[in-house]
């Protein structure tokens, strides 16, 4: 089997899902939800959560935010390097999306930076504060799913980004405690 054929075989499920998602005219409430979730992953939500943690009376708040910042920084460096290696085009650049039109700073999709960051935050802060872990995971999952729904990423981009972010978040937490 040639490398091109193997790549095509492995990409087929991603491309099939992309075609379905890019052509799906979702209900307005769902489109609004997904656009809000994807915009929340741009960084402002994570900054607001970090500020809230810093303003809390928790004794380990500085270590928690430092852990989170380290996980995010490692994730950003890693996903930018990997994107330049794989150079995988975004789904919306392969086939137009029927309702979402988002402008991005880069043109490559693998892995999802939004998913990496979302899960790095969820696992690092959630490990310090287990009582808010479920909320952080729901927020991270919404960001990740939204990236597929709005045509910015393939499912595999989001799965890898989520896994990498989770690992980085947990490692950052373990180093901080």
N, CA, C and O of each residue as an XYZ file, in Angstrom:
708
protein
N       0.844     -1.176      0.000
C       0.000      0.000      0.000
C       0.897      1.249      0.000
O       1.821      1.351      0.807
N       0.631      2.159     -0.873
C       1.438      3.366     -0.948
C       1.065      4.320      0.179
O       0.004      4.202      0.791
N       1.952      5.257      0.436
C       1.707      6.241      1.489
C       0.479      7.092      1.162
O      -0.321      7.388      2.049
N       0.327      7.485     -0.095
C      -0.824      8.306     -0.507
C      -2.129      7.548     -0.305
O      -3.122      8.121      0.146
N      -2.128      6.260     -0.638
C      -3.343      5.453     -0.477
C      -3.671      5.263      1.004
O      -4.835      5.318      1.398
N      -2.642      5.039      1.818
C      -2.855      4.883      3.259
C      -3.425      6.171      3.850
O      -4.348      6.133      4.663
N      -2.870      7.310      3.438
C      -3.360      8.603      3.919
C      -4.821      8.816      3.509
O      -5.632      9.300      4.298
N      -5.140      8.453      2.281
C      -6.509      8.596      1.782
C      -7.474      7.702      2.562
O      -8.574      8.128      2.916
N      -7.058      6.469      2.825
C      -7.892      5.528      3.573
C      -8.133      6.021      4.995
O      -9.249      5.937      5.508
N      -7.082      6.534      5.626
C      -7.215      7.034      6.998
C      -8.041      8.322      7.066
O      -8.715      8.571      8.066
N      -7.994      9.132      6.024
C      -8.715     10.406      6.000
C     -10.178     10.275      5.578
O     -10.968     11.191      5.806
N     -10.542      9.161      4.974
C     -11.898      9.001      4.436
C     -13.001      9.260      5.467
O     -13.937      9.996      5.156
N     -12.938      8.693      6.678
C     -14.014      8.978      7.643
C     -14.098     10.465      8.007
O     -15.192     11.010      8.152
N     -12.943     11.115      8.154
C     -12.918     12.546      8.445
C     -13.577     13.343      7.324
O     -14.362     14.255      7.584
N     -13.263     13.003      6.096
C     -13.813     13.727      4.949
C     -15.312     13.465      4.779
O     -16.053     14.368      4.391
N     -15.759     12.258      5.060
C     -17.196     11.953      4.985
C     -17.981     12.759      6.014
O     -19.027     13.328      5.704
N     -17.463     12.802      7.250
C     -18.124     13.590      8.295
C     -18.094     15.072      7.931
O     -19.088     15.775      8.115
N     -16.957     15.553      7.416
C     -16.838     16.951      7.017
C     -17.909     17.330      5.997
O     -18.550     18.373      6.125
N     -18.099     16.495      5.000
C     -19.100     16.796      3.970
C     -20.502     16.898      4.579
O     -21.274     17.790      4.227
N     -20.821     15.984      5.486
C     -22.136     16.015      6.135
C     -22.313     17.272      6.978
O     -23.344     17.940      6.908
N     -21.292     17.585      7.778
C     -21.370     18.747      8.670
C     -21.405     20.039      7.864
O     -22.207     20.925      8.161
N     -20.560     20.161      6.862
C     -20.492     21.398      6.080
C     -21.777     21.678      5.306
O     -22.052     22.828      4.963
N     -22.558     20.651      5.031
C     -23.809     20.835      4.280
C     -25.044     20.902      5.176
O     -26.136     21.211      4.699
N     -24.882     20.615      6.471
C     -26.011     20.554      7.388
C     -26.469     21.957      7.767
O     -25.686     22.756      8.281
N     -27.700     22.243      7.519
C     -28.294     23.521      7.916
C     -28.922     23.323      9.294
O     -30.113     23.039      9.422
N     -28.105     23.479     10.294
C     -28.545     23.270     11.676
C     -29.575     24.317     12.077
O     -29.618     25.399     11.493
N     -30.410     24.001     13.077
C     -31.365     24.997     13.582
C     -30.623     26.231     14.108
O     -29.477     26.139     14.547
N     -31.282     27.360     14.056
C     -30.654     28.627     14.442
C     -30.108     28.587     15.865
O     -29.007     29.081     16.106
N     -30.849     28.009     16.817
C     -30.383     27.950     18.203
C     -29.073     27.167     18.305
O     -28.189     27.523     19.085
N     -28.954     26.100     17.514
C     -27.747     25.272     17.544
C     -26.568     26.017     16.916
O     -25.447     25.958     17.422
N     -26.826     26.714     15.816
C     -25.774     27.505     15.166
C     -25.257     28.584     16.114
O     -24.051     28.815     16.201
N     -26.168     29.240     16.818
C     -25.777     30.275     17.778
C     -24.928     29.679     18.888
O     -23.895     30.239     19.254
N     -25.359     28.549     19.423
C     -24.634     27.858     20.487
C     -23.223     27.497     20.018
O     -22.254     27.734     20.740
N     -23.099     26.932     18.831
C     -21.795     26.521     18.327
C     -20.877     27.722     18.036
O     -19.671     27.655     18.275
N     -21.444     28.799     17.530
C     -20.630     29.991     17.281
C     -20.157     30.602     18.603
O     -19.012     31.044     18.705
N     -21.024     30.630     19.606
C     -20.615     31.129     20.921
C     -19.536     30.235     21.534
O     -18.574     30.731     22.119
N     -19.698     28.933     21.401
C     -18.712     27.997     21.960
C     -17.362     28.162     21.270
O     -16.324     28.159     21.932
N     -17.367     28.303     19.965
C     -16.099     28.435     19.250
C     -15.422     29.762     19.580
O     -14.198     29.819     19.695
N     -16.214     30.841     19.737
C     -15.656     32.143     20.131
C     -15.155     32.109     21.572
O     -14.166     32.766     21.895
N     -15.826     31.352     22.441
C     -15.377     31.218     23.829
C     -13.990     30.587     23.886
O     -13.204     30.883     24.786
N     -13.695     29.729     22.933
C     -12.392     29.082     22.891
C     -11.269     29.962     22.379
O     -10.116     29.533     22.343
N     -11.589     31.201     21.978
C     -10.560     32.117     21.477
C      -9.617     32.608     22.565
O      -8.576     33.187     22.253
N      -9.949     32.397     23.816
C      -9.048     32.758     24.904
C      -9.667     33.620     25.985
O      -9.234     33.566     27.137
N     -10.663     34.407     25.643
C     -11.250     35.308     26.641
C     -11.894     34.538     27.791
O     -11.818     34.969     28.941
N     -12.530     33.394     27.490
C     -13.174     32.610     28.547
C     -12.132     32.065     29.526
O     -12.331     32.097     30.741
N     -11.018     31.565     28.979
C      -9.971     30.996     29.847
C      -9.334     32.098     30.691
O      -9.002     31.872     31.855
N      -9.162     33.281     30.118
C      -8.616     34.410     30.875
C      -9.568     34.800     32.009
O      -9.129     35.059     33.129
N     -10.860     34.842     31.717
C     -11.855     35.191     32.741
C     -11.856     34.164     33.872
O     -11.951     34.521     35.046
N     -11.752     32.896     33.510
C     -11.707     31.845     34.542
C     -10.438     31.982     35.382
O     -10.481     31.829     36.602
N      -9.318     32.268     34.735
C      -8.061     32.473     35.461
C      -8.143     33.647     36.427
O      -7.667     33.560     37.558
N      -8.746     34.740     35.981
C      -8.916     35.908     36.851
C      -9.820     35.562     38.031
O      -9.542     35.956     39.163
N     -10.895     34.829     37.772
C     -11.798     34.414     38.851
C     -11.063     33.563     39.880
O     -11.265     33.723     41.084
N     -10.217     32.665     39.407
C      -9.438     31.827     40.330
C      -8.487     32.698     41.144
O      -8.369     32.527     42.358
N      -7.808     33.635     40.477
C      -6.878     34.519     41.200
C      -7.586     35.384     42.242
O      -7.007     35.689     43.285
N      -8.821     35.778     41.975
C      -9.574     36.603     42.914
C     -10.212     35.789     44.034
O     -10.733     36.355     44.994
N     -10.172     34.474     43.916
C     -10.765     33.620     44.951
C      -9.842     33.588     46.180
O      -8.662     33.924     46.090
N     -10.395     33.183     47.312
C      -9.566     33.092     48.522
C      -8.789     31.769     48.628
O      -8.134     31.523     49.641
N      -8.854     30.935     47.615
C      -8.201     29.618     47.681
C      -6.698     29.774     47.913
O      -6.047     30.575     47.242
N      -6.151     29.021     48.849
C      -4.723     29.168     49.170
C      -3.783     28.741     48.023
O      -2.661     29.240     47.930
N      -4.223     27.848     47.178
C      -3.350     27.354     46.102
C      -3.654     28.009     44.748
O      -3.276     27.479     43.703
N      -4.338     29.160     44.768
C      -4.777     29.797     43.525
C      -3.614     30.187     42.609
O      -3.726     30.072     41.389
N      -2.508     30.644     43.181
C      -1.375     31.055     42.340
C      -0.723     29.852     41.662
O      -0.354     29.907     40.489
N      -0.588     28.776     42.415
C      -0.038     27.542     41.832
C      -0.965     26.987     40.755
O      -0.499     26.484     39.733
N      -2.267     27.077     40.979
C      -3.240     26.573     40.009
C      -3.172     27.353     38.698
O      -3.168     26.761     37.618
N      -3.120     28.669     38.794
C      -3.061     29.492     37.585
C      -1.710     29.331     36.889
O      -1.643     29.310     35.660
N      -0.648     29.219     37.661
C       0.677     28.989     37.074
C       0.707     27.649     36.323
O       1.247     27.559     35.221
N       0.129     26.631     36.924
C       0.043     25.320     36.284
C      -0.731     25.410     34.974
O      -0.314     24.864     33.953
N      -1.855     26.101     35.018
C      -2.702     26.265     33.839
C      -1.953     27.025     32.745
O      -1.988     26.631     31.579
N      -1.280     28.104     33.116
C      -0.533     28.907     32.143
C       0.588     28.089     31.497
O       0.842     28.224     30.300
N       1.249     27.254     32.273
C       2.303     26.397     31.718
C       1.729     25.388     30.725
O       2.305     25.159     29.661
N       0.603     24.794     31.074
C      -0.044     23.820     30.184
C      -0.459     24.494     28.879
O      -0.268     23.936     27.799
N      -1.026     25.691     28.982
C      -1.443     26.418     27.784
C      -0.232     26.776     26.927
O      -0.246     26.568     25.713
N       0.815     27.312     27.553
C       2.010     27.725     26.803
C       2.643     26.542     26.072
O       3.011     26.652     24.903
N       2.766     25.417     26.764
C       3.320     24.213     26.117
C       2.422     23.775     24.958
O       2.912     23.394     23.895
N       1.129     23.830     25.170
C       0.187     23.444     24.130
C       0.293     24.324     22.900
O       0.286     23.825     21.775
N       0.392     25.633     23.105
C       0.485     26.570     21.982
C       1.751     26.308     21.167
O       1.702     26.253     19.938
N       2.873     26.148     21.848
C       4.130     25.868     21.144
C       4.016     24.556     20.376
O       4.404     24.478     19.210
N       3.488     23.537     21.026
C       3.383     22.222     20.407
C       2.437     22.223     19.205
O       2.808     21.733     18.138
N       1.227     22.760     19.354
C       0.303     22.676     18.215
C       0.752     23.538     17.049
O       0.472     23.196     15.900
N       1.442     24.649     17.304
C       1.957     25.444     16.178
C       3.037     24.682     15.409
O       3.070     24.719     14.179
N       3.910     23.999     16.131
C       4.955     23.211     15.463
C       4.351     22.054     14.657
O       4.739     21.816     13.513
N       3.409     21.349     15.261
C       2.798     20.195     14.596
C       1.996     20.645     13.368
O       2.015     19.972     12.338
N       1.302     21.761     13.470
C       0.538     22.267     12.316
C       1.475     22.526     11.131
O       1.120     22.237      9.989
N       2.670     23.071     11.399
C       3.614     23.347     10.310
C       4.214     22.072      9.727
O       4.655     22.064      8.578
N       4.235     21.013     10.496
C       4.750     19.726      9.992
C       3.720     19.059      9.096
O       4.049     18.607      8.000
N       2.463     18.994      9.560
C       1.428     18.262      8.821
C       0.777     19.072      7.707
O       0.368     18.506      6.693
N       0.675     20.378      7.878
C       0.090     21.258      6.848
C      -1.265     20.758      6.334
O      -1.533     20.817      5.134
N      -2.096     20.282      7.214
C      -3.420     19.779      6.832
C      -4.390     20.941      6.684
O      -4.578     21.724      7.616
N      -4.997     21.051      5.524
C      -5.945     22.132      5.274
C      -7.188     21.982      6.145
O      -7.560     20.877      6.541
N      -7.809     23.099      6.426
C      -9.052     23.094      7.205
C     -10.199     22.584      6.333
O     -10.181     22.764      5.115
N     -11.192     21.949      6.950
C     -12.338     21.451      6.174
C     -13.006     22.528      5.329
O     -13.360     22.278      4.177
N     -13.181     23.712      5.884
C     -13.867     24.771      5.143
C     -13.060     25.232      3.924
O     -13.618     25.831      3.004
N     -11.730     24.952      3.911
C     -10.893     25.293      2.755
C     -10.941     24.206      1.680
O     -10.528     24.428      0.541
N     -11.445     23.042      2.050
C     -11.605     21.940      1.095
C     -12.994     21.999      0.472
O     -13.161     21.829     -0.736
N     -13.979     22.244      1.319
C     -15.374     22.359      0.878
C     -16.040     23.457      1.692
O     -15.969     23.434      2.920
N     -16.684     24.415      1.043
C     -17.293     25.534      1.776
C     -18.342     25.070      2.788
O     -19.070     24.105      2.559
N     -18.395     25.773      3.892
C     -19.387     25.516      4.929
C     -20.647     26.289      4.569
O     -20.567     27.401      4.047
N     -21.809     25.707      4.843
C     -23.060     26.321      4.393
C     -23.524     27.496      5.247
O     -24.322     28.301      4.767
N     -23.053     27.637      6.514
C     -23.526     28.753      7.326
C     -22.458     29.429      8.175
O     -22.672     30.561      8.608
N     -21.345     28.805      8.427
C     -20.311     29.415      9.271
C     -19.208     30.000      8.392
O     -18.740     29.365      7.446
N     -18.810     31.212      8.725
C     -17.726     31.859      7.994
C     -16.816     32.518      9.022
O     -17.062     33.647      9.447
N     -15.774     31.812      9.416
C     -14.877     32.273     10.471
C     -13.509     32.555      9.861
O     -13.008     31.784      9.043
N     -12.920     33.662     10.267
C     -11.576     34.024      9.814
C     -10.583     33.526     10.856
O     -10.792     33.695     12.057
N      -9.497     32.907     10.384
C      -8.474     32.400     11.300
C      -7.118     33.007     10.980
O      -6.902     33.563      9.902
N      -6.203     32.887     11.948
C      -4.855     33.391     11.751
C      -3.982     32.415     10.980
O      -3.015     32.820     10.335
N      -4.314     31.141     11.041
C      -3.518     30.171     10.293
C      -4.437     29.314      9.423
O      -5.652     29.282      9.623
N      -3.839     28.623      8.459
C      -4.662     27.868      7.516
C      -4.637     26.362      7.762
O      -5.286     25.608      7.036
N      -3.909     25.925      8.759
C      -3.783     24.486      8.997
C      -4.635     24.031     10.172
O      -4.873     24.783     11.117
N      -5.090     22.777     10.093
C      -6.073     22.316     11.072
C      -5.572     21.278     12.069
O      -6.186     21.114     13.123
N      -4.500     20.582     11.782
C      -4.094     19.473     12.664
C      -2.901     19.852     13.512
O      -1.847     20.217     12.991
N      -3.071     19.765     14.839
C      -4.244     19.472     15.663
C      -5.007     20.754     15.987
O      -4.555     21.853     15.667
N      -6.140     20.607     16.609
C      -6.964     21.759     16.984
C      -6.344     22.480     18.182
O      -6.226     21.916     19.270
N      -5.954     23.728     17.963
C      -5.402     24.538     19.051
C      -6.453     24.899     20.087
O      -6.164     24.933     21.283
N      -7.687     25.171     19.626
C      -8.767     25.480     20.559
C      -9.018     24.299     21.499
O      -9.203     24.486     22.702
N      -9.024     23.086     20.948
C      -9.265     21.892     21.771
C      -8.103     21.639     22.715
O      -8.307     21.282     23.875
N      -6.881     21.823     22.219
C      -5.700     21.638     23.064
C      -5.770     22.567     24.264
O      -5.601     22.135     25.404
N      -6.019     23.834     24.005
C      -6.070     24.831     25.084
C      -7.232     24.568     26.035
O      -7.068     24.642     27.252
N      -8.396     24.264     25.490
C      -9.577     24.037     26.327
C      -9.358     22.891     27.311
O      -9.692     23.010     28.490
N      -8.803     21.795     26.836
C      -8.597     20.651     27.729
C      -7.387     20.841     28.638
O      -7.351     20.273     29.729
N      -6.396     21.625     28.217
C      -5.273     21.953     29.108
C      -5.793     22.742     30.311
O      -5.394     22.485     31.447
N      -6.686     23.700     30.056
C      -7.290     24.479     31.141
C      -8.152     23.579     32.020
O      -8.037     23.601     33.245
N      -9.010     22.792     31.392
C      -9.941     21.952     32.156
C      -9.206     20.984     33.084
O      -9.582     20.836     34.247
N      -8.170     20.331     32.579
C      -7.477     19.338     33.404
C      -6.556     19.969     34.434
O      -6.459     19.465     35.553
N      -5.875     21.059     34.088
C      -4.972     21.663     35.069
C      -5.760     22.328     36.199
O      -5.514     22.047     37.372
N      -6.697     23.199     35.857
C      -7.483     23.851     36.916
C      -8.426     22.870     37.601
O      -8.601     22.921     38.819
N      -9.027     21.990     36.832
C      -9.952     21.017     37.409
C      -9.290     20.062     38.378
O      -9.935     19.569     39.304
N      -8.015     19.795     38.179
C      -7.287     18.925     39.112
C      -7.052     19.629     40.447
O      -7.043     18.984     41.495
N      -6.863     20.945     40.411
C      -6.734     21.718     41.649
C      -8.081     21.888     42.340
O      -8.167     21.882     43.567
N      -9.131     22.040     41.533
C     -10.479     22.297     42.055
C     -11.448     21.266     41.487
O     -12.188     21.569     40.551
N     -11.457     20.048     42.041
C     -12.304     18.978     41.503
C     -13.796     19.322     41.466
O     -14.542     18.752     40.670
N     -14.229     20.242     42.316
C     -15.648     20.597     42.336
C     -16.072     21.344     41.061
O     -17.255     21.344     40.721
N     -15.133     21.975     40.354
C     -15.498     22.656     39.105
C     -15.034     21.890     37.861
O     -15.255     22.326     36.732
N     -14.389     20.745     38.086
C     -13.920     19.932     36.944
C     -15.044     19.601     35.965
O     -14.838     19.748     34.760
N     -16.229     19.158     36.419
C     -17.290     18.845     35.442
C     -17.674     20.042     34.567
O     -17.891     19.892     33.365
N     -17.755     21.220     35.170
C     -18.102     22.419     34.395
C     -17.015     22.722     33.374
O     -17.311     23.023     32.217
N     -15.758     22.644     33.799
C     -14.640     22.908     32.890
C     -14.605     21.902     31.742
O     -14.313     22.267     30.603
N     -14.900     20.646     32.039
C     -14.910     19.622     30.987
C     -16.049     19.845     29.995
O     -15.875     19.643     28.793
N     -17.209     20.259     30.494
C     -18.337     20.559     29.598
C     -17.990     21.750     28.703
O     -18.265     21.726     27.503
N     -17.391     22.784     29.279
C     -16.965     23.939     28.477
C     -15.949     23.513     27.409
O     -16.069     23.895     26.245
N     -14.956     22.725     27.810
C     -13.926     22.263     26.870
C     -14.544     21.405     25.768
O     -14.199     21.560     24.596
N     -15.446     20.509     26.131
C     -16.089     19.652     25.128
C     -16.921     20.481     24.152
O     -16.942     20.192     22.956
N     -17.605     21.504     24.651
C     -18.383     22.379     23.770
C     -17.484     23.101     22.776
O     -17.817     23.202     21.595
N     -16.357     23.598     23.244
C     -15.404     24.260     22.346
C     -14.930     23.267     21.287
O     -14.919     23.583     20.097
N     -14.542     22.074     21.715
C     -14.012     21.072     20.778
C     -15.057     20.674     19.729
O     -14.758     20.650     18.535
N     -16.263     20.366     20.165
C     -17.322     19.970     19.233
C     -17.637     21.111     18.267
O     -17.856     20.883     17.077
N     -17.657     22.322     18.781
C     -17.984     23.471     17.932
C     -16.995     23.628     16.785
O     -17.370     24.074     15.701
N     -15.743     23.269     17.011
C     -14.721     23.423     15.969
C     -15.004     22.506     14.777
O     -14.693     22.855     13.639
N     -15.587     21.347     15.034
C     -15.982     20.443     13.950
C     -17.245     20.967     13.282
O     -17.337     21.008     12.055
N     -18.212     21.366     14.090
C     -19.510     21.809     13.561
C     -19.379     23.049     12.679
O     -20.079     23.156     11.672
N     -18.499     23.988     13.033
C     -18.362     25.217     12.237
C     -17.379     25.065     11.071
O     -17.083     26.037     10.376
N     -16.877     23.849     10.860
C     -16.038     23.575      9.695
C     -14.593     23.987      9.816
O     -13.897     24.101      8.806
N     -14.122     24.215     11.032
C     -12.729     24.623     11.222
C     -11.787     23.434     11.360
O     -10.597     23.548     11.067
N     -12.314     22.290     11.806
C     -11.469     21.126     12.058
C     -12.160     19.828     11.680
O     -13.387     19.732     11.660
N     -11.341     18.841     11.383
C     -11.811     17.476     11.228
C     -11.937     16.881     12.625
O     -11.335     17.379     13.576
N     -12.721     15.819     12.741
C     -12.891     15.164     14.037
C     -11.546     14.712     14.606
O     -11.304     14.866     15.803
N     -10.675     14.159     13.773
C      -9.371     13.692     14.276
C      -8.523     14.845     14.805
O      -7.759     14.650     15.750
N      -8.636     16.039     14.224
C      -7.904     17.210     14.730
C      -8.310     17.508     16.167
O      -7.470     17.780     17.024
N      -9.612     17.450     16.409
C     -10.175     17.765     17.717
C      -9.840     16.670     18.730
O      -9.513     16.966     19.880
N      -9.921     15.419     18.312
C      -9.608     14.319     19.231
C      -8.144     14.367     19.667
O      -7.840     14.204     20.849
N      -7.244     14.588     18.720
C      -5.821     14.670     19.063
C      -5.558     15.903     19.924
O      -4.849     15.817     20.926
N      -6.123     17.052     19.542
C      -5.933     18.269     20.333
C      -6.456     18.112     21.756
O      -5.814     18.553     22.709
N      -7.614     17.487     21.899
C      -8.199     17.269     23.225
C      -7.323     16.347     24.066
O      -7.111     16.589     25.254
N      -6.822     15.300     23.446
C      -5.945     14.370     24.163
C      -4.639     15.020     24.591
O      -4.195     14.844     25.726
N      -4.028     15.768     23.689
C      -2.772     16.460     24.009
C      -3.009     17.484     25.116
O      -2.228     17.565     26.064
N      -4.080     18.265     24.999
C      -4.389     19.259     26.035
C      -4.639     18.616     27.391
O      -4.189     19.129     28.416
N      -5.354     17.497     27.401
C      -5.616     16.785     28.658
C      -4.313     16.309     29.294
O      -4.107     16.457     30.498
N      -3.450     15.745     28.481
C      -2.160     15.259     28.976
C      -1.319     16.413     29.518
O      -0.750     16.308     30.605
N      -1.238     17.497     28.777
C      -0.465     18.653     29.232
C      -1.036     19.236     30.521
O      -0.284     19.600     31.425
N      -2.358     19.326     30.610
C      -2.999     19.845     31.813
C      -2.710     18.985     33.033
O      -2.436     19.499     34.117
N      -2.774     17.679     32.847
C      -2.506     16.776     33.968
C      -1.034     16.816     34.378
O      -0.716     16.838     35.567
N      -0.146     16.825     33.393
C       1.297     16.896     33.696
C       1.616     18.197     34.424
O       2.360     18.187     35.405
N       1.064     19.316     33.959
C       1.307     20.603     34.616
C       0.825     20.574     36.064
O       1.499     21.092     36.954
N      -0.325     19.976     36.296
C      -0.848     19.842     37.657
C       0.091     19.007     38.522
O       0.407     19.381     39.651
N       0.536     17.866     37.978
C       1.420     16.973     38.753
C       2.739     17.648     39.113
O       3.277     17.423     40.197
N       3.259     18.476     38.207
C       4.499     19.200     38.502
C       4.287     20.294     39.544
O       5.212     20.646     40.276
N       3.075     20.826     39.611
C       2.793     21.943     40.517
C       2.523     21.496     41.936
O       2.727     22.266     42.874
N       2.067     20.265     42.112
C       1.740     19.811     43.474
C       2.909     19.130     44.155
O       2.788     18.697     45.301
